[in-house]
């Protein structure tokens, strides 16, 4: 352990979301004195569980843990800090189309083929071929997600065949619509993939660059760092589980791991400025004027906010500052939470038994790609009235600890709800928008009107005001090839080191931006620990990282 000399702390972390907690847990485990500061009263950020209605709890923003990194789970021993999981959900998800049509992700390949064959015989095999080709390309590209990203130029030189070069061009620069229409026949099956491609981004499926979202997860799975490591958990089973207690259970386990390693957490503590001296970072200043000194500051909030709002203007080169200031952040996602007095009856369910299975897993409401593109274009003009893209979950169906028996909470993540409105404000139109979302969902749930007891919503403005999400963008900027690799957050600063000595980025605004994965926190902690090892001449134990570096 370090002897307490010099600054109050070795590291201060700004922001108590899952990446900030991951960063803190790794660094505190190395013997560093680490303080985490969170502006809200509770930790977790978007990865939180809250009482949404009296006696009924649910996911506040993020709904899915299927991207959470197994290595982080194992390294930080989160199972020893209270994190438990539901049984694998079978099926894992489904998508609903009008008139009771659907595609269900059954565990049996033959059952999934039957789902596809209702729309277009042969499309199941066509999608498998596309998946196989993307995985082969991913293996050739071999992009490591466990450290600073390679340059795009380096990655672009790795395809091994002309066919891989063609696919590389399409998944990096093309639109999801062009890619899926080339491979699949059914509009419904095409749109089910296109919806995944546009998810989280303020982009339409026909926007060039959206195909990258379909390749993003394949890049992770296809890398040698993942393919060759011991299997910490079976990918299919892990992807279909949910944390008992909601997404906040992940944050609580991370906080417990952090505290057990000697870290400190202060909530209701807003960082107003990052102090910078002649040799770099010196600490932070809190709202109210309190100053806390540290050798290093790691920002788990948006890199743009960090540079433009917290760092003194004169310490960053004007061109670099302009690059951060020019990052587009307009968001289009919002939330609707619904209190139910019974389980939804999905129109697409064949019978009561199947409905019980479907109620336990995530669902999407499908639409045509043209309708999705029209909604995007309307939202780009500040109009929220287009068909909403809905990702939903009735998490109480698989986790009864969250609500009284017979009561349920349905959580809806919804695009396209633009941060910038052409008319009115979210304070005045929010309720109309929430009702619009429920009306759109109603034809797919036959009893929805009878079982809704109450609802509440979070607009893009709420996401900004309550969670610090700049312009309501949950991903700290669109995830496309042009905002990934060495360009995330901006060129020259993709290695988690900010343009100020001693300042680091550790949020989803950095590589690899894989939603609720914890990888940004893992990678940033690795770089911080490496730099501090050099500075402090090995005064702390780096064993935990040495055995974990890929």
C-alpha positions as semicolon CSV with decimal commas, in nm:
position;residue;x (nm);y (nm);z (nm)
1;X;0,000;0,000;0,000
2;X;0,109;0,355;-0,067
3;X;0,206;0,580;0,221
4;X;-0,023;0,883;0,226
5;X;0,198;1,170;0,116
6;X;0,150;1,466;-0,116
7;X;-0,201;1,508;-0,259
8;X;-0,512;1,399;-0,072
9;X;-0,564;1,116;-0,324
10;X;-0,377;0,943;-0,599
11;X;-0,683;0,936;-0,823
12;X;-1,014;1,123;-0,827
13;X;-1,286;0,980;-1,047
14;X;-1,554;1,217;-1,174
15;X;-1,883;1,032;-1,218
16;X;-2,026;0,726;-1,046
17;X;-2,169;0,535;-1,339
18;X;-2,064;0,178;-1,410
19;X;-1,743;0,278;-1,592
20;X;-1,635;0,511;-1,313
21;X;-1,694;0,235;-1,059
22;X;-1,501;-0,018;-1,269
23;X;-1,210;0,224;-1,302
24;X;-1,211;0,288;-0,928
25;X;-1,231;-0,077;-0,829
26;X;-0,931;-0,173;-1,041
27;X;-0,719;0,119;-0,924
28;X;-0,811;0,083;-0,556
29;X;-0,723;-0,284;-0,588
30;X;-0,373;-0,179;-0,691
31;X;-0,323;0,002;-0,361
32;X;-0,399;0,352;-0,486
33;X;-0,593;0,604;-0,279
34;X;-0,901;0,662;-0,493
35;X;-1,197;0,894;-0,440
36;X;-1,508;0,874;-0,658
37;X;-1,732;1,182;-0,681
38;X;-2,094;1,153;-0,802
39;X;-2,322;1,452;-0,847
40;X;-2,643;1,254;-0,784
41;X;-2,753;1,124;-0,446
42;X;-2,697;0,767;-0,563
43;X;-2,430;0,589;-0,765
44;X;-2,484;0,394;-1,087
45;X;-2,577;0,662;-1,338
46;X;-2,776;0,499;-1,618
47;X;-2,706;0,156;-1,469
48;X;-2,944;0,196;-1,176
49;X;-3,260;0,056;-1,018
50;X;-3,512;0,294;-0,863
51;X;-3,859;0,298;-0,712
52;X;-4,050;0,401;-1,021
53;X;-4,393;0,369;-0,862
54;X;-4,490;0,317;-0,495
55;X;-4,360;-0,025;-0,394
56;X;-4,247;-0,104;-0,750
57;X;-3,886;-0,089;-0,861
58;X;-3,728;-0,113;-1,202
59;X;-3,441;-0,017;-1,430
60;X;-3,408;0,357;-1,438
61;X;-3,247;0,390;-1,784
62;X;-3,033;0,098;-1,910
63;X;-3,225;-0,228;-1,947
64;X;-2,972;-0,485;-2,065
65;X;-2,657;-0,636;-1,914
66;X;-2,584;-0,870;-2,204
67;X;-2,273;-0,669;-2,303
68;X;-2,124;-0,661;-1,954
69;X;-1,768;-0,786;-1,975
70;X;-1,713;-1,133;-1,817
71;X;-1,349;-1,046;-1,747
72;X;-1,458;-0,752;-1,530
73;X;-1,704;-0,976;-1,349
74;X;-1,428;-1,225;-1,280
75;X;-1,146;-0,980;-1,198
76;X;-1,356;-0,785;-0,949
77;X;-1,527;-1,098;-0,809
78;X;-1,867;-0,935;-0,831
79;X;-2,038;-1,259;-0,731
80;X;-1,875;-1,212;-0,389
81;X;-2,027;-0,866;-0,368
82;X;-2,389;-0,972;-0,398
83;X;-2,439;-0,987;-0,775
84;X;-2,671;-1,272;-0,872
85;X;-2,851;-1,350;-1,194
86;X;-3,180;-1,485;-1,316
87;X;-3,189;-1,820;-1,486
88;X;-3,111;-1,797;-1,859
89;X;-3,420;-1,667;-2,035
90;X;-3,557;-1,890;-2,308
91;X;-3,630;-1,731;-2,549
92;X;-3,392;-1,438;-2,505
93;X;-3,586;-1,179;-2,708
94;X;-3,852;-1,128;-2,973
95;X;-3,966;-0,866;-3,220
96;X;-4,333;-0,793;-3,291
97;X;-4,481;-0,683;-3,623
98;X;-4,839;-0,579;-3,704
99;X;-5,116;-0,838;-3,712
100;X;-4,950;-1,075;-3,469
101;X;-4,647;-1,154;-3,682
102;X;-4,322;-1,198;-3,493
103;X;-3,970;-1,337;-3,483
104;X;-3,875;-1,511;-3,158
105;X;-3,515;-1,594;-3,064
106;X;-3,578;-1,950;-2,946
107;X;-3,281;-2,153;-2,819
108;X;-3,338;-2,415;-3,090
109;X;-3,204;-2,330;-3,437
110;X;-3,485;-2,526;-3,595
111;X;-3,744;-2,321;-3,407
112;X;-3,578;-1,999;-3,518
113;X;-3,575;-2,123;-3,877
114;X;-3,948;-2,179;-3,853
115;X;-3,991;-1,819;-3,735
116;X;-3,793;-1,694;-4,037
117;X;-3,970;-1,925;-4,281
118;X;-4,304;-1,761;-4,203
119;X;-4,169;-1,455;-4,379
120;X;-3,925;-1,584;-4,640
121;X;-3,789;-1,939;-4,668
122;X;-3,413;-1,920;-4,709
123;X;-3,366;-1,599;-4,513
124;X;-3,254;-1,790;-4,205
125;X;-2,965;-1,943;-4,398
126;X;-2,893;-1,606;-4,561
127;X;-2,863;-1,437;-4,222
128;X;-2,639;-1,717;-4,093
129;X;-2,413;-1,666;-4,395
130;X;-2,395;-1,294;-4,326
131;X;-2,315;-1,361;-3,960
132;X;-2,045;-1,611;-4,056
133;X;-1,889;-1,371;-4,305
134;X;-1,883;-1,091;-4,047
135;X;-1,722;-1,320;-3,791
136;X;-1,458;-1,431;-4,043
137;X;-1,391;-1,067;-4,124
138;X;-1,374;-0,985;-3,751
139;X;-1,118;-1,261;-3,701
140;X;-0,908;-1,118;-3,985
141;X;-0,934;-0,764;-3,844
142;X;-0,851;-0,890;-3,491
143;X;-0,942;-0,567;-3,314
144;X;-0,855;-0,577;-2,943
145;X;-1,122;-0,431;-2,716
146;X;-0,901;-0,462;-2,405
147;X;-0,686;-0,155;-2,450
148;X;-0,643;0,154;-2,665
149;X;-0,782;0,098;-3,015
150;X;-0,578;0,041;-3,327
151;X;-0,587;0,311;-3,592
152;X;-0,852;0,272;-3,857
153;X;-0,578;0,277;-4,121
154;X;-0,416;-0,024;-3,956
155;X;-0,746;-0,211;-3,937
156;X;-0,830;-0,130;-4,299
157;X;-0,516;-0,313;-4,413
158;X;-0,614;-0,642;-4,246
159;X;-0,884;-0,799;-4,471
160;X;-0,733;-1,108;-4,629
161;X;-0,941;-1,155;-4,945
162;X;-1,119;-0,935;-5,201
163;X;-1,451;-1,060;-5,060
164;X;-1,350;-0,946;-4,712
165;X;-1,244;-0,608;-4,853
166;X;-1,589;-0,569;-5,010
167;X;-1,766;-0,659;-4,686
168;X;-1,533;-0,431;-4,491
169;X;-1,635;-0,135;-4,706
170;X;-2,005;-0,213;-4,658
171;X;-1,997;-0,262;-4,279
172;X;-1,773;0,038;-4,215
173;X;-1,917;0,295;-4,455
174;X;-2,247;0,161;-4,586
175;X;-2,599;0,181;-4,451
176;X;-2,775;-0,096;-4,266
177;X;-3,058;-0,081;-4,520
178;X;-2,826;-0,142;-4,815
179;X;-2,654;-0,431;-4,638
180;X;-2,967;-0,617;-4,530
181;X;-3,158;-0,559;-4,853
182;X;-2,868;-0,713;-5,041
183;X;-2,877;-1,027;-4,824
184;X;-3,236;-1,088;-4,711
185;X;-3,571;-1,105;-4,889
186;X;-3,826;-1,032;-4,616
187;X;-3,884;-0,669;-4,523
188;X;-3,961;-0,777;-4,166
189;X;-3,636;-0,968;-4,126
190;X;-3,443;-0,687;-4,292
191;X;-3,595;-0,430;-4,058
192;X;-3,524;-0,644;-3,750
193;X;-3,152;-0,613;-3,827
194;X;-3,177;-0,251;-3,937
195;X;-3,335;-0,163;-3,604
196;X;-3,033;-0,308;-3,423
197;X;-2,805;-0,104;-3,645
198;X;-2,976;0,226;-3,566
199;X;-3,022;0,156;-3,195
200;X;-2,885;0,424;-2,964
201;X;-2,763;0,641;-3,249
202;X;-2,943;0,943;-3,387
203;X;-2,931;0,794;-3,735
204;X;-3,175;0,630;-3,972
205;X;-3,120;0,279;-4,108
206;X;-3,054;0,424;-4,455
207;X;-2,789;0,665;-4,322
208;X;-2,440;0,576;-4,446
209;X;-2,234;0,433;-4,160
210;X;-2,514;0,258;-3,973
211;X;-2,402;-0,088;-4,083
212;X;-2,112;-0,054;-3,837
213;X;-2,346;-0,127;-3,547
214;X;-2,410;-0,473;-3,694
215;X;-2,034;-0,532;-3,709
216;X;-1,946;-0,382;-3,370
217;X;-2,029;-0,685;-3,155
218;X;-1,878;-0,921;-3,413
219;X;-1,550;-0,727;-3,386
220;X;-1,546;-0,800;-3,013
221;X;-1,632;-1,168;-3,042
222;X;-1,402;-1,228;-3,337
223;X;-1,089;-1,085;-3,178
224;X;-0,815;-1,326;-3,070
225;X;-0,828;-1,170;-2,722
226;X;-1,179;-1,313;-2,682
227;X;-1,154;-1,626;-2,897
228;X;-0,839;-1,754;-2,725
229;X;-0,912;-1,672;-2,363
230;X;-1,062;-1,916;-2,110
231;X;-1,437;-1,905;-2,132
232;X;-1,545;-1,718;-1,820
233;X;-1,910;-1,767;-1,907
234;X;-2,102;-1,923;-2,191
235;X;-2,182;-1,630;-2,420
236;X;-2,531;-1,747;-2,512
237;X;-2,635;-1,808;-2,154
238;X;-2,476;-1,492;-2,019
239;X;-2,647;-1,279;-2,285
240;X;-2,987;-1,407;-2,180
241;X;-2,957;-1,345;-1,806
242;X;-3,057;-1,040;-1,605
243;X;-2,919;-0,917;-1,272
244;X;-3,156;-0,988;-0,984
245;X;-3,253;-0,653;-0,842
246;X;-3,226;-0,478;-1,176
247;X;-2,935;-0,303;-1,343
248;X;-2,859;-0,122;-1,017
249;X;-2,744;-0,455;-0,874
250;X;-2,441;-0,434;-1,105
251;X;-2,355;-0,085;-0,982
252;X;-2,406;-0,186;-0,619
253;X;-2,172;-0,484;-0,660
254;X;-1,913;-0,262;-0,829
255;X;-1,940;-0,008;-0,547
256;X;-1,898;-0,285;-0,290
257;X;-1,590;-0,414;-0,472
258;X;-1,448;-0,061;-0,489
259;X;-1,510;0,013;-0,120
260;X;-1,371;-0,324;-0,010
261;X;-1,046;-0,233;-0,184
262;X;-1,018;0,090;0,013
263;X;-1,185;0,328;-0,231
264;X;-1,402;0,615;-0,111
265;X;-1,731;0,740;-0,257
266;X;-1,894;1,079;-0,211
267;X;-2,239;1,137;-0,361
268;X;-2,416;1,473;-0,401
269;X;-2,074;1,609;-0,495
270;X;-2,069;1,808;-0,818
271;X;-1,729;1,875;-0,972
272;X;-1,724;2,234;-1,091
273;X;-1,369;2,244;-1,227
274;X;-1,055;2,037;-1,274
275;X;-0,751;2,211;-1,128
276;X;-0,453;2,230;-1,359
277;X;-0,108;2,359;-1,267
278;X;0,220;2,392;-1,454
279;X;0,280;2,016;-1,434
280;X;-0,072;1,908;-1,517
281;X;-0,372;1,801;-1,312
282;X;-0,373;1,895;-0,945
283;X;-0,724;1,790;-0,837
284;X;-1,079;1,920;-0,854
285;X;-1,296;2,201;-0,724
286;X;-1,647;2,113;-0,606
287;X;-1,955;2,328;-0,630
288;X;-1,935;2,541;-0,318
289;X;-1,560;2,587;-0,349
290;X;-1,413;2,281;-0,175
291;X;-1,082;2,175;-0,331
292;X;-0,951;1,818;-0,331
293;X;-0,599;1,742;-0,453
294;X;-0,498;1,438;-0,657
295;X;-0,220;1,324;-0,889
296;X;-0,471;1,202;-1,145
297;X;-0,831;1,278;-1,242
298;X;-1,029;1,022;-1,442
299;X;-1,348;1,149;-1,602
300;X;-1,632;0,900;-1,635
301;X;-1,854;1,164;-1,792
302;X;-1,871;1,283;-2,154
303;X;-1,523;1,380;-2,283
304;X;-1,675;1,686;-2,451
305;X;-1,821;1,807;-2,122
306;X;-1,491;1,734;-1,948
307;X;-1,281;1,946;-2,184
308;X;-1,530;2,223;-2,259
309;X;-1,681;2,271;-1,911
310;X;-1,434;2,148;-1,649
311;X;-1,084;2,216;-1,783
312;X;-0,953;2,576;-1,793
313;X;-0,972;2,699;-2,151
314;X;-0,614;2,821;-2,168
315;X;-0,452;2,485;-2,088
316;X;-0,576;2,306;-2,402
317;X;-0,454;2,388;-2,752
318;X;-0,723;2,583;-2,939
319;X;-0,739;2,333;-3,227
320;X;-0,778;2,041;-2,986
321;X;-1,042;2,228;-2,792
322;X;-1,227;2,300;-3,116
323;X;-1,219;1,929;-3,203
324;X;-1,385;1,839;-2,874
325;X;-1,627;2,129;-2,902
326;X;-1,730;2,015;-3,249
327;X;-1,836;1,666;-3,141
328;X;-2,202;1,612;-3,227
329;X;-2,408;1,499;-2,930
330;X;-2,773;1,544;-3,023
331;X;-2,961;1,251;-2,867
332;X;-3,291;1,095;-2,960
333;X;-3,361;0,838;-2,688
334;X;-3,610;0,870;-2,404
335;X;-3,782;0,640;-2,155
336;X;-4,136;0,544;-2,062
337;X;-4,198;0,340;-1,745
338;X;-4,537;0,176;-1,705
339;X;-4,698;0,033;-1,390
340;X;-4,910;-0,273;-1,475
341;X;-5,163;-0,466;-1,268
342;X;-5,119;-0,783;-1,477
343;X;-4,888;-0,936;-1,733
344;X;-4,915;-0,809;-2,090
345;X;-5,096;-1,035;-2,333
346;X;-4,886;-1,021;-2,648
347;X;-5,091;-1,052;-2,964
348;X;-4,813;-1,255;-3,126
349;X;-4,814;-1,523;-2,852
350;X;-4,957;-1,856;-2,970
351;X;-5,106;-1,942;-2,630
352;X;-5,092;-1,857;-2,260
353;X;-4,783;-2,071;-2,195
354;X;-4,591;-1,903;-2,476
355;X;-4,704;-1,562;-2,353
356;X;-4,549;-1,638;-2,013
357;X;-4,218;-1,712;-2,185
358;X;-4,233;-1,397;-2,398
359;X;-4,316;-1,179;-2,099
360;X;-3,984;-1,271;-1,938
361;X;-3,758;-1,149;-2,219
362;X;-3,686;-0,826;-2,401
363;X;-3,902;-0,722;-2,693
364;X;-3,890;-0,483;-2,986
365;X;-4,172;-0,334;-3,188
366;X;-4,089;-0,371;-3,554
367;X;-4,167;-0,141;-3,843
368;X;-4,060;-0,105;-4,202
369;X;-3,722;0,047;-4,274
370;X;-3,888;0,326;-4,468
371;X;-4,104;0,413;-4,166
372;X;-3,796;0,405;-3,944
373;X;-3,611;0,635;-4,182
374;X;-3,909;0,870;-4,195
375;X;-3,916;0,885;-3,814
376;X;-3,546;0,967;-3,812
377;X;-3,588;1,241;-4,070
378;X;-3,884;1,387;-3,880
379;X;-3,683;1,381;-3,556
380;X;-3,395;1,553;-3,735
381;X;-3,640;1,837;-3,802
382;X;-3,739;1,844;-3,434
383;X;-4,063;1,647;-3,477
384;X;-4,128;1,368;-3,222
385;X;-4,452;1,240;-3,378
386;X;-4,305;0,974;-3,608
387;X;-4,345;0,602;-3,535
388;X;-4,135;0,532;-3,223
389;X;-3,870;0,261;-3,219
390;X;-3,938;0,072;-2,896
391;X;-3,719;-0,165;-2,698
392;X;-3,914;-0,300;-2,402
393;X;-3,877;-0,521;-2,101
394;X;-4,119;-0,642;-1,832
395;X;-3,838;-0,717;-1,592
396;X;-4,067;-0,807;-1,302
397;X;-4,180;-1,114;-1,497
398;X;-3,834;-1,268;-1,457
399;X;-3,738;-1,092;-1,132
400;X;-4,033;-1,089;-0,888
401;X;-3,819;-0,921;-0,619
402;X;-3,892;-0,585;-0,781
403;X;-4,269;-0,559;-0,727
404;X;-4,556;-0,708;-0,525
405;X;-4,712;-1,027;-0,657
406;X;-4,936;-0,959;-0,953
407;X;-4,786;-0,615;-1,021
408;X;-4,536;-0,542;-1,296
409;X;-4,314;-0,267;-1,431
410;X;-4,260;-0,234;-1,805
411;X;-3,958;-0,028;-1,911
412;X;-3,951;0,116;-2,264
413;X;-3,643;0,266;-2,429
414;X;-3,767;0,475;-2,719
415;X;-3,620;0,644;-3,027
416;X;-3,673;0,889;-3,210
417;X;-3,735;1,151;-2,943
418;X;-3,517;1,446;-3,048
419;X;-3,343;1,659;-2,789
420;X;-3,391;1,964;-3,010
421;X;-3,761;2,029;-3,075
422;X;-3,890;2,249;-3,355
423;X;-4,197;2,353;-3,154
424;X;-4,255;2,370;-2,780
425;X;-4,039;2,216;-2,512
426;X;-4,014;1,874;-2,355
427;X;-4,170;2,017;-2,039
428;X;-4,488;2,086;-2,239
429;X;-4,494;1,797;-2,489
430;X;-4,350;1,514;-2,277
431;X;-4,685;1,372;-2,166
432;X;-4,826;1,383;-2,520
433;X;-4,517;1,201;-2,642
434;X;-4,549;0,928;-2,375
435;X;-4,914;0,871;-2,469
436;X;-4,809;0,856;-2,835
437;X;-4,564;0,577;-2,746
438;X;-4,829;0,379;-2,555
439;X;-5,081;0,418;-2,839
440;X;-4,824;0,280;-3,081
441;X;-4,756;-0,018;-2,853
442;X;-5,122;-0,093;-2,782
443;X;-5,203;-0,297;-3,099
444;X;-4,930;-0,542;-2,998
445;X;-5,056;-0,597;-2,640
446;X;-5,425;-0,685;-2,640
447;X;-5,490;-0,595;-2,276
448;X;-5,264;-0,290;-2,245
449;X;-5,546;-0,040;-2,194
450;X;-5,688;-0,252;-1,910
451;X;-5,365;-0,318;-1,720
452;X;-5,197;0,023;-1,718
453;X;-5,221;0,176;-1,370
454;X;-4,975;0,458;-1,417
455;X;-4,685;0,575;-1,630
456;X;-4,391;0,815;-1,608
457;X;-4,125;0,920;-1,852
458;X;-3,776;1,059;-1,893
459;X;-3,724;1,296;-2,186
460;X;-3,387;1,372;-2,348
461;X;-3,385;1,690;-2,139
462;X;-3,435;1,482;-1,824
463;X;-3,144;1,258;-1,923
464;X;-2,925;1,565;-1,957
465;X;-3,043;1,738;-1,640
466;X;-3,052;1,432;-1,412
467;X;-2,759;1,228;-1,545
468;X;-2,538;1,483;-1,717
469;X;-2,592;1,326;-2,060
470;X;-2,501;1,605;-2,297
471;X;-2,803;1,673;-2,522
472;X;-2,952;1,349;-2,391
473;X;-2,716;1,121;-2,585
474;X;-2,678;0,806;-2,375
475;X;-2,373;0,688;-2,572
476;X;-2,182;1,020;-2,556
477;X;-2,205;1,046;-2,933
478;X;-2,306;0,819;-3,221
479;X;-2,121;0,491;-3,263
480;X;-2,009;0,470;-3,625
481;X;-1,674;0,383;-3,780
482;X;-1,598;0,755;-3,809
483;X;-1,647;0,793;-3,433
484;X;-1,471;0,473;-3,328
485;X;-1,116;0,335;-3,331
486;X;-0,857;0,618;-3,312
487;X;-1,131;0,875;-3,367
488;X;-1,312;0,822;-3,036
489;X;-1,348;1,067;-2,876
490;X;-1,128;1,262;-3,120
491;X;-0,811;1,186;-3,317
492;X;-0,500;1,190;-3,103
493;X;-0,676;1,111;-2,774
494;X;-0,814;0,760;-2,816
495;X;-0,577;0,604;-2,560
496;X;-0,783;0,732;-2,263
497;X;-0,531;1,013;-2,203
498;X;-0,681;1,362;-2,229
499;X;-0,495;1,667;-2,364
500;X;-0,391;1,759;-2,008
501;X;-0,121;1,567;-1,821
502;X;-0,280;1,355;-1,549
503;X;-0,635;1,370;-1,693
504;X;-0,797;1,057;-1,837
505;X;-1,126;0,961;-2,001
506;X;-1,304;0,645;-1,886
507;X;-1,665;0,677;-2,014
508;X;-1,852;0,535;-2,312
509;X;-1,733;0,842;-2,498
510;X;-1,411;0,643;-2,546
511;X;-1,328;0,315;-2,718
512;X;-1,494;0,066;-2,740
513;X;-1,830;0,227;-2,647
514;X;-1,995;-0,112;-2,606
515;X;-2,293;0,005;-2,399
516;X;-2,298;-0,136;-2,041
517;X;-1,977;-0,339;-2,069
518;X;-1,732;-0,177;-1,826
519;X;-1,456;-0,203;-2,087
520;X;-1,388;0,170;-2,102
521;X;-1,335;0,169;-1,725
522;X;-1,117;-0,141;-1,740
523;X;-0,901;-0,002;-2,019
524;X;-0,863;0,346;-1,871
525;X;-0,762;0,201;-1,533
526;X;-0,501;-0,009;-1,708
527;X;-0,347;0,301;-1,871
528;X;-0,363;0,508;-1,551
529;X;-0,196;0,233;-1,352
530;X;0,074;0,198;-1,617
531;X;0,150;0,572;-1,612
532;X;0,148;0,595;-1,233
533;X;0,377;0,295;-1,209
534;X;0,630;0,489;-1,415
535;X;0,581;0,805;-1,208
536;X;0,589;0,641;-0,865
537;X;0,864;0,388;-0,950
538;X;0,665;0,080;-0,868
539;X;0,547;0,181;-0,523
540;X;0,228;-0,017;-0,554
541;X;0,141;-0,371;-0,639
542;X;0,041;-0,420;-1,002
543;X;-0,021;-0,792;-0,978
544;X;-0,395;-0,765;-1,040
545;X;-0,339;-0,597;-1,375
546;X;-0,039;-0,801;-1,479
547;X;-0,247;-1,117;-1,478
548;X;-0,537;-0,949;-1,653
549;X;-0,373;-0,756;-1,937
550;X;-0,466;-0,910;-2,268
